[in-house]
């Protein structure tokens, strides 16, 4: 990773914020609306980050229910998530200080697969909005765009070449999106993805705490 990149792109869930409680409680709420049993939180952590419709497709198959209930599950989830996401999402310790240090020399943007309409109020509610030039996320549709697509839109909006940008995230989707677009990539190990997932996805570096990002990229 080059020191002092011009642009640093951050995944939201699991990277900047801990949204495990909000996301897993809404998944269980939606399963209940579908007449299905709730699942233990530990079995739901894998769904923090990837597109929601894929989570429901997997959960429905695992429950022996029709996969085409996924759209109903997504709708039930989103109706609930709009209410609980603001109270049950917290900033990861050390992130605000790291953003302050990195924002002193780089443009910072959020690149999330959460619909932008949900991501914006969370970023604002947690007091992070001033640190970012923009928040990039898909429209609210059932099948969300690939993360590589959202990242490409962020690069275009910033008018920065991929070689001067770094993608930071906690799941393989984040690393893969960075690699597809030609950015450097940093996998963070404090989120939902573990070291093996991030290394096998091809992350250039790993960070175990937010301060490591400052050490890697230059404070
Ligand atoms: Mg994530």
py3Dmol code that shows the C-alpha trace and the ligand (Angstrom):
import py3Dmol

protein = """\
ATOM      1  CA  UNK A   1       0.000   0.000   0.000  1.00  0.00           C
ATOM      2  CA  UNK A   2       1.409   3.373  -0.916  1.00  0.00           C
ATOM      3  CA  UNK A   3       1.701   5.923   1.857  1.00  0.00           C
ATOM      4  CA  UNK A   4      -0.625   8.892   1.783  1.00  0.00           C
ATOM      5  CA  UNK A   5      -3.152   7.761  -0.834  1.00  0.00           C
ATOM      6  CA  UNK A   6      -5.314  10.515  -2.336  1.00  0.00           C
ATOM      7  CA  UNK A   7      -8.556   8.653  -1.689  1.00  0.00           C
ATOM      8  CA  UNK A   8      -9.525   6.126   1.003  1.00  0.00           C
ATOM      9  CA  UNK A   9     -12.766   4.175   0.537  1.00  0.00           C
ATOM     10  CA  UNK A  10     -14.373   2.554   3.570  1.00  0.00           C
ATOM     11  CA  UNK A  11     -16.894  -0.218   3.857  1.00  0.00           C
ATOM     12  CA  UNK A  12     -19.539   0.644   6.485  1.00  0.00           C
ATOM     13  CA  UNK A  13     -20.906  -2.441   8.307  1.00  0.00           C
ATOM     14  CA  UNK A  14     -18.216  -4.248  10.307  1.00  0.00           C
ATOM     15  CA  UNK A  15     -15.542  -1.749   9.278  1.00  0.00           C
ATOM     16  CA  UNK A  16     -16.610   1.687  10.525  1.00  0.00           C
ATOM     17  CA  UNK A  17     -19.610   0.586  12.565  1.00  0.00           C
ATOM     18  CA  UNK A  18     -20.689  -2.471  14.518  1.00  0.00           C
ATOM     19  CA  UNK A  19     -24.129  -3.265  13.166  1.00  0.00           C
ATOM     20  CA  UNK A  20     -24.251  -6.917  14.216  1.00  0.00           C
ATOM     21  CA  UNK A  21     -27.081  -6.393  16.697  1.00  0.00           C
ATOM     22  CA  UNK A  22     -29.207  -4.292  14.331  1.00  0.00           C
ATOM     23  CA  UNK A  23     -28.747  -6.629  11.376  1.00  0.00           C
ATOM     24  CA  UNK A  24     -29.148  -9.944  13.188  1.00  0.00           C
ATOM     25  CA  UNK A  25     -32.223  -8.787  15.145  1.00  0.00           C
ATOM     26  CA  UNK A  26     -33.876  -7.644  11.899  1.00  0.00           C
ATOM     27  CA  UNK A  27     -33.028 -10.942  10.172  1.00  0.00           C
ATOM     28  CA  UNK A  28     -34.746 -12.803  13.021  1.00  0.00           C
ATOM     29  CA  UNK A  29     -37.706 -10.414  12.917  1.00  0.00           C
ATOM     30  CA  UNK A  30     -38.131 -11.147   9.196  1.00  0.00           C
ATOM     31  CA  UNK A  31     -37.810 -14.918   9.747  1.00  0.00           C
ATOM     32  CA  UNK A  32     -40.613 -14.604  12.317  1.00  0.00           C
ATOM     33  CA  UNK A  33     -42.780 -12.701   9.814  1.00  0.00           C
ATOM     34  CA  UNK A  34     -42.252 -15.618   7.408  1.00  0.00           C
ATOM     35  CA  UNK A  35     -43.347 -18.095  10.107  1.00  0.00           C
ATOM     36  CA  UNK A  36     -39.826 -19.460  10.545  1.00  0.00           C
ATOM     37  CA  UNK A  37     -37.794 -20.021  13.718  1.00  0.00           C
ATOM     38  CA  UNK A  38     -35.215 -17.422  14.798  1.00  0.00           C
ATOM     39  CA  UNK A  39     -31.531 -18.340  14.456  1.00  0.00           C
ATOM     40  CA  UNK A  40     -28.749 -17.852  17.041  1.00  0.00           C
ATOM     41  CA  UNK A  41     -26.812 -14.623  16.520  1.00  0.00           C
ATOM     42  CA  UNK A  42     -23.576 -16.558  15.912  1.00  0.00           C
ATOM     43  CA  UNK A  43     -25.181 -18.249  12.898  1.00  0.00           C
ATOM     44  CA  UNK A  44     -26.250 -14.880  11.480  1.00  0.00           C
ATOM     45  CA  UNK A  45     -22.931 -13.003  11.682  1.00  0.00           C
ATOM     46  CA  UNK A  46     -21.911 -14.280   8.226  1.00  0.00           C
ATOM     47  CA  UNK A  47     -24.723 -12.157   6.758  1.00  0.00           C
ATOM     48  CA  UNK A  48     -23.325  -8.843   8.032  1.00  0.00           C
ATOM     49  CA  UNK A  49     -22.025  -7.176   4.872  1.00  0.00           C
ATOM     50  CA  UNK A  50     -23.113  -9.260   1.868  1.00  0.00           C
ATOM     51  CA  UNK A  51     -26.264  -8.336  -0.068  1.00  0.00           C
ATOM     52  CA  UNK A  52     -29.432  -8.973   1.934  1.00  0.00           C
ATOM     53  CA  UNK A  53     -31.307 -10.972  -0.683  1.00  0.00           C
ATOM     54  CA  UNK A  54     -28.465 -13.528  -0.683  1.00  0.00           C
ATOM     55  CA  UNK A  55     -28.799 -13.841   3.097  1.00  0.00           C
ATOM     56  CA  UNK A  56     -32.485 -14.654   2.792  1.00  0.00           C
ATOM     57  CA  UNK A  57     -31.941 -17.092  -0.066  1.00  0.00           C
ATOM     58  CA  UNK A  58     -29.447 -18.979   2.111  1.00  0.00           C
ATOM     59  CA  UNK A  59     -31.606 -18.822   5.250  1.00  0.00           C
ATOM     60  CA  UNK A  60     -34.696 -20.022   3.373  1.00  0.00           C
ATOM     61  CA  UNK A  61     -32.857 -22.970   1.839  1.00  0.00           C
ATOM     62  CA  UNK A  62     -31.468 -23.863   5.266  1.00  0.00           C
ATOM     63  CA  UNK A  63     -35.008 -23.723   6.719  1.00  0.00           C
ATOM     64  CA  UNK A  64     -36.447 -25.853   3.897  1.00  0.00           C
ATOM     65  CA  UNK A  65     -38.651 -22.946   2.795  1.00  0.00           C
ATOM     66  CA  UNK A  66     -39.168 -21.691  -0.779  1.00  0.00           C
ATOM     67  CA  UNK A  67     -36.301 -19.495  -1.977  1.00  0.00           C
ATOM     68  CA  UNK A  68     -38.742 -17.113  -3.649  1.00  0.00           C
ATOM     69  CA  UNK A  69     -39.873 -15.923  -0.220  1.00  0.00           C
ATOM     70  CA  UNK A  70     -36.633 -13.894  -0.176  1.00  0.00           C
ATOM     71  CA  UNK A  71     -38.324 -10.752  -1.492  1.00  0.00           C
ATOM     72  CA  UNK A  72     -40.875 -10.884   1.359  1.00  0.00           C
ATOM     73  CA  UNK A  73     -38.042 -11.428   3.825  1.00  0.00           C
ATOM     74  CA  UNK A  74     -36.111  -8.436   2.496  1.00  0.00           C
ATOM     75  CA  UNK A  75     -39.216  -6.227   2.732  1.00  0.00           C
ATOM     76  CA  UNK A  76     -39.930  -7.333   6.332  1.00  0.00           C
ATOM     77  CA  UNK A  77     -36.281  -6.765   7.247  1.00  0.00           C
ATOM     78  CA  UNK A  78     -36.164  -3.278   5.761  1.00  0.00           C
ATOM     79  CA  UNK A  79     -39.427  -2.170   7.382  1.00  0.00           C
ATOM     80  CA  UNK A  80     -37.903  -3.007  10.758  1.00  0.00           C
ATOM     81  CA  UNK A  81     -34.341  -1.891  10.006  1.00  0.00           C
ATOM     82  CA  UNK A  82     -35.349   1.678   9.296  1.00  0.00           C
ATOM     83  CA  UNK A  83     -36.487   1.908  12.945  1.00  0.00           C
ATOM     84  CA  UNK A  84     -33.794  -0.002  14.825  1.00  0.00           C
ATOM     85  CA  UNK A  85     -30.654   0.755  12.830  1.00  0.00           C
ATOM     86  CA  UNK A  86     -30.080   4.175  14.377  1.00  0.00           C
ATOM     87  CA  UNK A  87     -30.300   2.979  18.001  1.00  0.00           C
ATOM     88  CA  UNK A  88     -28.535  -0.355  17.612  1.00  0.00           C
ATOM     89  CA  UNK A  89     -25.513   0.604  15.506  1.00  0.00           C
ATOM     90  CA  UNK A  90     -22.362   1.907  17.168  1.00  0.00           C
ATOM     91  CA  UNK A  91     -19.072   3.307  15.918  1.00  0.00           C
ATOM     92  CA  UNK A  92     -16.108   0.935  16.237  1.00  0.00           C
ATOM     93  CA  UNK A  93     -13.730   2.152  18.991  1.00  0.00           C
ATOM     94  CA  UNK A  94     -10.803   4.079  17.535  1.00  0.00           C
ATOM     95  CA  UNK A  95     -12.462   4.768  14.190  1.00  0.00           C
ATOM     96  CA  UNK A  96     -13.182   8.490  14.701  1.00  0.00           C
ATOM     97  CA  UNK A  97      -9.545   9.195  15.655  1.00  0.00           C
ATOM     98  CA  UNK A  98      -8.266   7.185  12.685  1.00  0.00           C
ATOM     99  CA  UNK A  99     -10.608   9.045  10.326  1.00  0.00           C
ATOM    100  CA  UNK A 100      -9.360  12.370  11.684  1.00  0.00           C
ATOM    101  CA  UNK A 101      -5.738  11.386  11.032  1.00  0.00           C
ATOM    102  CA  UNK A 102      -6.411   9.968   7.561  1.00  0.00           C
ATOM    103  CA  UNK A 103      -8.746  12.797   6.570  1.00  0.00           C
ATOM    104  CA  UNK A 104      -5.903  15.262   7.148  1.00  0.00           C
ATOM    105  CA  UNK A 105      -4.280  14.141   3.869  1.00  0.00           C
ATOM    106  CA  UNK A 106      -6.865  12.075   1.956  1.00  0.00           C
ATOM    107  CA  UNK A 107     -10.413  12.323   0.713  1.00  0.00           C
ATOM    108  CA  UNK A 108     -12.543   9.784   2.594  1.00  0.00           C
ATOM    109  CA  UNK A 109     -15.644   8.131   1.149  1.00  0.00           C
ATOM    110  CA  UNK A 110     -17.986   5.366   2.302  1.00  0.00           C
ATOM    111  CA  UNK A 111     -18.668   2.521  -0.157  1.00  0.00           C
ATOM    112  CA  UNK A 112     -21.370   0.206   1.166  1.00  0.00           C
ATOM    113  CA  UNK A 113     -23.724  -2.416  -0.230  1.00  0.00           C
ATOM    114  CA  UNK A 114     -26.366  -1.158   2.212  1.00  0.00           C
ATOM    115  CA  UNK A 115     -28.853   1.070   0.348  1.00  0.00           C
ATOM    116  CA  UNK A 116     -27.653   4.674   0.473  1.00  0.00           C
ATOM    117  CA  UNK A 117     -31.026   5.714   1.932  1.00  0.00           C
ATOM    118  CA  UNK A 118     -30.233   3.601   5.027  1.00  0.00           C
ATOM    119  CA  UNK A 119     -26.505   4.333   5.166  1.00  0.00           C
ATOM    120  CA  UNK A 120     -26.756   8.145   5.113  1.00  0.00           C
ATOM    121  CA  UNK A 121     -28.869   8.520   8.303  1.00  0.00           C
ATOM    122  CA  UNK A 122     -26.636   6.040  10.168  1.00  0.00           C
ATOM    123  CA  UNK A 123     -23.458   7.928   9.231  1.00  0.00           C
ATOM    124  CA  UNK A 124     -25.107  11.217  10.241  1.00  0.00           C
ATOM    125  CA  UNK A 125     -26.612   9.849  13.476  1.00  0.00           C
ATOM    126  CA  UNK A 126     -23.209   8.538  14.591  1.00  0.00           C
ATOM    127  CA  UNK A 127     -21.588  11.924  14.010  1.00  0.00           C
ATOM    128  CA  UNK A 128     -19.377  10.734  11.140  1.00  0.00           C
ATOM    129  CA  UNK A 129     -20.917  12.670   8.240  1.00  0.00           C
ATOM    130  CA  UNK A 130     -18.397  15.539   8.350  1.00  0.00           C
ATOM    131  CA  UNK A 131     -15.495  13.142   7.867  1.00  0.00           C
ATOM    132  CA  UNK A 132     -16.663  11.910   4.468  1.00  0.00           C
ATOM    133  CA  UNK A 133     -16.932  13.624   1.101  1.00  0.00           C
ATOM    134  CA  UNK A 134     -19.785  11.277   0.215  1.00  0.00           C
ATOM    135  CA  UNK A 135     -21.510   8.019   1.016  1.00  0.00           C
ATOM    136  CA  UNK A 136     -21.916   5.664  -1.943  1.00  0.00           C
ATOM    137  CA  UNK A 137     -24.492   2.877  -1.806  1.00  0.00           C
ATOM    138  CA  UNK A 138     -27.047   1.279  -4.098  1.00  0.00           C
ATOM    139  CA  UNK A 139     -30.628   2.324  -4.636  1.00  0.00           C
ATOM    140  CA  UNK A 140     -33.234   0.404  -2.637  1.00  0.00           C
ATOM    141  CA  UNK A 141     -33.939  -2.550  -4.925  1.00  0.00           C
ATOM    142  CA  UNK A 142     -34.201  -6.280  -4.269  1.00  0.00           C
ATOM    143  CA  UNK A 143     -31.045  -7.317  -6.109  1.00  0.00           C
ATOM    144  CA  UNK A 144     -28.424  -4.791  -5.184  1.00  0.00           C
ATOM    145  CA  UNK A 145     -25.553  -3.821  -7.475  1.00  0.00           C
ATOM    146  CA  UNK A 146     -22.215  -5.587  -7.062  1.00  0.00           C
ATOM    147  CA  UNK A 147     -19.853  -3.826  -4.675  1.00  0.00           C
ATOM    148  CA  UNK A 148     -17.308  -3.429  -7.491  1.00  0.00           C
ATOM    149  CA  UNK A 149     -19.894  -1.301  -9.258  1.00  0.00           C
ATOM    150  CA  UNK A 150     -20.529   0.930  -6.244  1.00  0.00           C
ATOM    151  CA  UNK A 151     -16.775   1.340  -5.814  1.00  0.00           C
ATOM    152  CA  UNK A 152     -16.368   2.263  -9.490  1.00  0.00           C
ATOM    153  CA  UNK A 153     -19.003   4.983  -9.033  1.00  0.00           C
ATOM    154  CA  UNK A 154     -17.130   6.326  -6.005  1.00  0.00           C
ATOM    155  CA  UNK A 155     -13.853   6.494  -7.953  1.00  0.00           C
ATOM    156  CA  UNK A 156     -15.587   8.302 -10.803  1.00  0.00           C
ATOM    157  CA  UNK A 157     -17.253  10.765  -8.424  1.00  0.00           C
ATOM    158  CA  UNK A 158     -13.916  11.509  -6.769  1.00  0.00           C
ATOM    159  CA  UNK A 159     -12.166  11.742 -10.155  1.00  0.00           C
ATOM    160  CA  UNK A 160      -9.218   9.864  -8.653  1.00  0.00           C
ATOM    161  CA  UNK A 161      -7.352   7.053 -10.468  1.00  0.00           C
ATOM    162  CA  UNK A 162      -7.690   3.660  -8.805  1.00  0.00           C
ATOM    163  CA  UNK A 163      -3.898   3.519  -8.361  1.00  0.00           C
ATOM    164  CA  UNK A 164      -4.138   6.455  -5.917  1.00  0.00           C
ATOM    165  CA  UNK A 165      -6.972   4.885  -3.897  1.00  0.00           C
ATOM    166  CA  UNK A 166      -7.270   2.266  -1.139  1.00  0.00           C
ATOM    167  CA  UNK A 167     -10.332   0.162  -0.314  1.00  0.00           C
ATOM    168  CA  UNK A 168     -10.738  -0.758   3.362  1.00  0.00           C
ATOM    169  CA  UNK A 169     -13.251  -3.392   4.447  1.00  0.00           C
ATOM    170  CA  UNK A 170     -13.963  -6.445   6.610  1.00  0.00           C
ATOM    171  CA  UNK A 171     -15.266  -8.975   4.045  1.00  0.00           C
ATOM    172  CA  UNK A 172     -13.985 -10.649   0.904  1.00  0.00           C
ATOM    173  CA  UNK A 173     -16.505  -8.599  -1.114  1.00  0.00           C
ATOM    174  CA  UNK A 174     -14.630  -5.444  -0.177  1.00  0.00           C
ATOM    175  CA  UNK A 175     -11.228  -6.862  -1.121  1.00  0.00           C
ATOM    176  CA  UNK A 176     -12.572  -8.298  -4.384  1.00  0.00           C
ATOM    177  CA  UNK A 177     -14.258  -5.002  -5.314  1.00  0.00           C
ATOM    178  CA  UNK A 178     -10.974  -3.156  -4.749  1.00  0.00           C
ATOM    179  CA  UNK A 179      -9.005  -5.681  -6.804  1.00  0.00           C
ATOM    180  CA  UNK A 180     -11.507  -5.584  -9.694  1.00  0.00           C
ATOM    181  CA  UNK A 181     -11.167  -1.803  -9.797  1.00  0.00           C
ATOM    182  CA  UNK A 182      -7.388  -1.739  -9.341  1.00  0.00           C
ATOM    183  CA  UNK A 183      -7.196  -0.085  -5.919  1.00  0.00           C
ATOM    184  CA  UNK A 184      -4.949  -1.235  -3.104  1.00  0.00           C
ATOM    185  CA  UNK A 185      -6.860  -3.162  -0.432  1.00  0.00           C
ATOM    186  CA  UNK A 186      -6.732  -3.414   3.348  1.00  0.00           C
ATOM    187  CA  UNK A 187      -8.718  -6.063   5.197  1.00  0.00           C
ATOM    188  CA  UNK A 188      -9.742  -5.174   8.748  1.00  0.00           C
ATOM    189  CA  UNK A 189      -9.983  -8.054  11.202  1.00  0.00           C
ATOM    190  CA  UNK A 190     -12.336  -6.438  13.750  1.00  0.00           C
ATOM    191  CA  UNK A 191     -15.455  -7.035  11.648  1.00  0.00           C
ATOM    192  CA  UNK A 192     -17.428 -10.036  10.439  1.00  0.00           C
ATOM    193  CA  UNK A 193     -14.725 -11.513   8.207  1.00  0.00           C
ATOM    194  CA  UNK A 194     -11.731 -13.382   9.628  1.00  0.00           C
ATOM    195  CA  UNK A 195      -8.069 -13.284   8.574  1.00  0.00           C
ATOM    196  CA  UNK A 196      -8.363 -16.376   6.345  1.00  0.00           C
ATOM    197  CA  UNK A 197     -11.252 -14.861   4.391  1.00  0.00           C
ATOM    198  CA  UNK A 198      -9.389 -11.599   3.830  1.00  0.00           C
ATOM    199  CA  UNK A 199      -6.033 -13.182   2.985  1.00  0.00           C
ATOM    200  CA  UNK A 200      -7.536 -15.662   0.535  1.00  0.00           C
ATOM    201  CA  UNK A 201      -9.451 -12.828  -1.139  1.00  0.00           C
ATOM    202  CA  UNK A 202      -6.054 -11.232  -1.788  1.00  0.00           C
ATOM    203  CA  UNK A 203      -5.948  -8.292   0.629  1.00  0.00           C
ATOM    204  CA  UNK A 204      -2.690  -6.344   0.294  1.00  0.00           C
ATOM    205  CA  UNK A 205      -2.544  -5.752   4.048  1.00  0.00           C
ATOM    206  CA  UNK A 206      -4.474  -6.557   7.197  1.00  0.00           C
ATOM    207  CA  UNK A 207      -5.291  -4.141  10.010  1.00  0.00           C
ATOM    208  CA  UNK A 208      -6.146  -5.419  13.487  1.00  0.00           C
ATOM    209  CA  UNK A 209      -7.235  -2.064  14.922  1.00  0.00           C
ATOM    210  CA  UNK A 210      -8.184   1.293  13.424  1.00  0.00           C
ATOM    211  CA  UNK A 211      -4.866   2.870  14.461  1.00  0.00           C
ATOM    212  CA  UNK A 212      -3.107   0.334  12.188  1.00  0.00           C
ATOM    213  CA  UNK A 213      -4.705   2.088   9.200  1.00  0.00           C
ATOM    214  CA  UNK A 214      -2.934   5.299  10.169  1.00  0.00           C
ATOM    215  CA  UNK A 215       0.361   3.458  10.571  1.00  0.00           C
ATOM    216  CA  UNK A 216      -0.024   1.749   7.186  1.00  0.00           C
ATOM    217  CA  UNK A 217      -1.235   4.727   5.186  1.00  0.00           C
ATOM    218  CA  UNK A 218       0.632   7.536   6.902  1.00  0.00           C
ATOM    219  CA  UNK A 219      -0.599   9.899   9.588  1.00  0.00           C
TER     220      UNK A 219
END
"""
ligand_1 = """\
1
MG
Mg -18.525 -4.979 5.994
"""
view = py3Dmol.view(width=600, height=400)
view.addModel(protein, "pdb")
view.setStyle({"model": 0}, {"cartoon": {"style": "trace"}})
view.addModel(ligand_1, "xyz")
view.setStyle({"model": 1}, {"stick": {}})
view.zoomTo()
view.show()
